[in-house]
Amino acid sequence: MFPLLKTFVSIKKANLLGLMAMCALLAIIVVAGAVAGVTWMTDRFITIERGWLDTLLNWTVGLLTGVGGWFMLPALTVLISSLFQETVIQRVERFDYPDTVRDENLKFWPEIRHDLKFTGLAVGLNILVLPLYLFGIGFAVSILLNSYLLGREFFESAAGYHLGKNRARILGGQNRKAMYGGGLVITVMAILPLLNLFVPIIAIIWMVHVYHQIRQSSSDG
């Protein structure tokens, strides 16, 4: 549980509470925007003559979209975290790993394009999983899928900050247990009410500690 303990210590030590509040607000806006958008489209394109039935349909669609959006947050976590990623990494490393702090900034647009592609893939795969809920295995499959996706992506982001994506991918392949174990914890937190609003930043911090733990173990070995 070493990364988990260090993660929550780092939140206070690196003064990240303000960023976490911004992250939570953004997550709420994303879900609320999805609910409003789908409800508006339903009201605009689906009309039922009986007023009460039309209202009931709109409310039902809005509720289902809100619930669905809430449980789709794991797939959106990387995109939300991309807005805070570099700042979080720099603050955590400044306090916990000062000898590794780098001055060069990440290239913004390539990182955003990468995160948009990943989010599209993650959302698409999570949508494909939805029918499996009818057979009682959707939740388990979703957990396994997102553990893999989030573990890999957040580890490669933290390690890639120093190594580049290709070398980070190789390092992750050599440390699958730490990478996917972290992905499982991140995924579980991402579906817990309230806590999931802060997961985009928690996930970055977690994988920063995982990467440096691996780096230090390699140096000692």
ABEGO torsion letter per residue (X at the ends): XAAAAAAAAAAAAAGAAAAAAAAAAAAAAAAAAAAAAAAAAAAAABBBABAAAAAAAAAAAAAAAAAAAAAAAAAAAAAAAAAAAAAAAAAAAAAABAAABBABBBBAAAAAAAAAAAAAAAAAAAAAAAAAAAAGAAAAAAAAAAAAAAAAAAAAAAAAAAAEAAAAAAAAAABAAAAAAAAAAAAAAAABBGAAAAAAAAAAAAAAAAAAAAAAAAAAX
